[in-house]
Amino acid sequence: MTVQTDTKFVLVSQEAEEVLALGRKRHERYRILTEFRGMIEKPVFNAQGDWVYMPLREEDKAIIPKAAYRRHAAVEKAGFRIAQVIIGHEVEVVPDKPIPPPKPKREIDWGNVADISAKGVLVGITGIAMVALYALTGAFQLVDPSYCIVLDDDDQGTVIELIRWNAQA
């Protein structure tokens, strides 16, 4: 099947089309990445240079939500062969002054706890500060990861993004 994306046409394998149909059936939105095909060994940027994709690393597993693993398992359970898992990161310019992570408080401010609890959010009681996970590379910051798979589909290596999430939320 040929799919039009902006001003270019991309040939999509039958297997990739079936994976997209599986996502629709599960009420999930999968997206074919047309920037590159096949397995990768080193970081690859998209055409605009605002996303970088790299093979899954052990340290990436800490930021991957369980929903990504469930979607991956559903694709494998449906009988599709996956050649590789790729993690994508949005590339942003780091601000001039780095934002310091919040320091945990040792004492409990019960007035603040009551105020926050009334709003339905209970954070800060144990003094554990949740800091957005991101990697610094020179003057760039990697944020908003995505979980992608490379299909083993007739030597085409279609890359499908299963989920994208905001690491700063």
N, C-alpha and C positions, 0 to 999 in steps of 0.2 A: 504494500500500500504506500502511496506517496502522500506525504503530509506537507502542507504549506506552512512555513513559519516565517513571518514578516515578508521578506522578499526572496527567500530561498526555499527550495524544495528538498526534502530529506526522504530517502528511501528507508522505510521502516519494515523490519522483518515481521513475519506472521507471529513469531514467538513474542516479540516485543509488544505487538498489538494485543495479544492475549493477556500479557501481564498487565497492561493498562486496563483491559476489560475486567480482570480480577480485582484491581483496585476500585473500579467503579462499583462492582458487585459488593465489595466490602465497605462501600461509602467512604473510600479513602482516595486522595488525589496523588497519583503518581505522575511524574513528568519525565519525558525523554530529554536528555541533554544532548544537544547537537554539536557542541563545541569540539568534541573529540570522540573517538571510538576505540574500543579495545582496552586491554589491560595497560596499566601505567606502572612505571618503576620509580619515577621521580615526580615532584610537584609539576602540575600543568595548570596554566592560567586560561581562563575563558577569553574570548575575543576582545571583550571590553577591558580586561585586566582587573576586574573588581571581584572575581572569585578565583580561588586557587583550590585545586583538587589534588589529593595525595592518597596513596594506599593507606588502609587502616593500620594504625600503630597501636601498640599496647597502651600508651598513655591516653589515646583518644577514647578508649573504652570507658573511662571514668565519666565522660560527659554525654555519652549516648543514652537517650531515654529508652525505657523498656518497650515503648511503642515501636521503635525502629526494629528491635529484635523480633517483635511479634509480626511485623509486616514482612521481614526477611523470612521468617519461618513459614508464613503463609505462602509466599512465592515458592519456596522450596517444596512445601507439602503439595502444592499444585503440580509439581513435576518439572519445574523449570530449572535448568542448570545454571548455576551462578559461578562465574569464573573468578571474580574478585569483588571485594568490598572497598569502596572509595569514600573518603570523608571530604566534604567540601567546606570551605570557610570563606566568608565574605572578608575582603581586604579593606581596611579603613586606615586612614592616616591617624597616627597617634597624636593626641593633643600635646602642645608645647610643654605643659606642666603635667606630669603624671598625677592621676587622682589617687591619693593614698587610700589604702583599704581601711575601713572603719575598725577602730580598736575595741575589743570586747570590754565591757564594763564588769567589774568584779562585784559591785553592790547592785542590789535590785531596787529599782525605782518603782515602788508599788503603784504610785499615782499614774505613771506612764503605762504600766502593765494594764491597769484597769481601763485606761483610755484606749489602748490598742485592742484589748479584748472586746470592748464594746463595738469596735468596728469589725470584728470577726477575724482579725489577724493576730495571732499570738506568736510573736518573735522576740528575740533578745533576752528571754528569761534566763537561759543557761549561759549567756555570754558568748555564744557561738555566732560569729558574724559570717553570713553567707556572702561571699564575694564572687562576682561574675568570673567565670573561667575564661581566660583568653591567653594566647601566646603572643609574645612580642618578637618581632623579627625586624631588626633595624628600626626604621621609622614607621613601620606598619603594625597594625593590630589585626589579629584574626578573630572574627566574631561570627555569630549566626551560623552554626554548623549545619550541614546536611548529610544524610546517610544515603549513599548511592550504591547500586550494584551494577556489575558488568555482566551481561548475559552471555552465555556460551551459545550463541545463536548463529549457526552457519557461518562462522568466521567473520561475522560483522562486529561483534563486541558492542552491542548497543548498551549505552549507559543510561540507567533509569534512576532518578532521584525518588526514593521511597518516602522520605520525610525531611522537613526542614524545621528547625526550632530556633528560638531566640535564647542565646546563652546568657544574656544580660537581664532577663526577666526575673 
